[in-house]
């Protein structure tokens, strides 16, 4: 059973309401949590489809390089001082 199975949604809503009124009224971890939620909800400007495609291509290229060459650069000998 995980951590979130033991938390009441009502309790989190109370913390959120308290945080909205006074952010210093909740623990630092909850402040970060609620700040992240608010940042995630904000409207963000979407890049142009061409720009997004170029960024996705760069990410895919980087993943391919790690898969293709990464094992050659990794230290896999447990007896050598990497």
C-alpha positions in Angstrom: 0.0 0.0 0.0 1.4 3.4 -1.0 1.6 6.7 0.7 -1.3 8.2 -1.3 -3.7 5.4 -0.2 -3.5 6.7 3.3 -4.3 10.3 2.5 -7.8 11.8 2.5 -8.7 14.0 -0.5 -10.5 16.3 1.9 -7.4 16.8 3.9 -5.4 17.7 0.8 -8.1 20.2 -0.2 -7.9 21.8 3.3 -4.2 22.1 2.9 -4.6 23.6 -0.6 -7.1 26.2 0.8 -4.8 27.0 3.6 -1.9 27.4 1.1 -4.0 29.7 -1.0 -4.7 32.0 2.0 -1.2 31.8 3.5 1.6 29.8 1.8 3.7 29.9 4.9 1.0 28.1 6.8 1.8 24.7 5.2 5.1 22.7 5.2 7.7 23.5 2.6 7.0 20.2 0.8 3.4 21.0 0.4 4.2 24.5 -0.7 6.4 23.1 -3.5 3.7 20.6 -4.4 0.9 23.2 -4.7 3.2 25.6 -6.5 3.9 22.9 -9.1 0.2 22.3 -9.6 -0.5 26.0 -10.2 2.4 26.2 -12.7 1.1 23.1 -14.5 -2.3 24.7 -14.9 -1.1 28.0 -16.4 -1.6 28.6 -20.1 1.6 28.2 -22.0 2.3 29.3 -25.5 2.6 26.3 -27.8 5.4 26.3 -30.2 4.8 26.2 -33.9 4.3 22.7 -35.3 7.6 22.9 -37.2 9.5 24.0 -34.1 7.9 21.2 -32.1 8.8 18.7 -34.7 12.5 19.9 -34.7 12.7 19.6 -31.0 11.1 16.1 -31.0 13.6 15.1 -33.7 16.5 16.3 -31.6 15.3 14.3 -28.6 14.9 11.2 -30.7 18.4 11.7 -32.1 19.8 12.0 -28.6 18.0 8.8 -27.5 19.4 7.0 -30.5 22.9 8.2 -29.7 22.7 7.0 -26.1 21.5 3.6 -27.2 23.9 3.2 -30.1 27.1 4.5 -28.4 26.3 4.6 -24.7 27.4 1.1 -24.0 30.9 1.8 -25.5 31.4 4.7 -23.2 30.0 3.0 -20.1 32.4 1.5 -17.5 31.3 -2.1 -17.3 34.5 -3.6 -15.8 33.9 -3.9 -12.0 37.6 -4.2 -11.4 38.7 -1.1 -13.2 38.8 2.3 -11.4 36.4 4.3 -13.6 
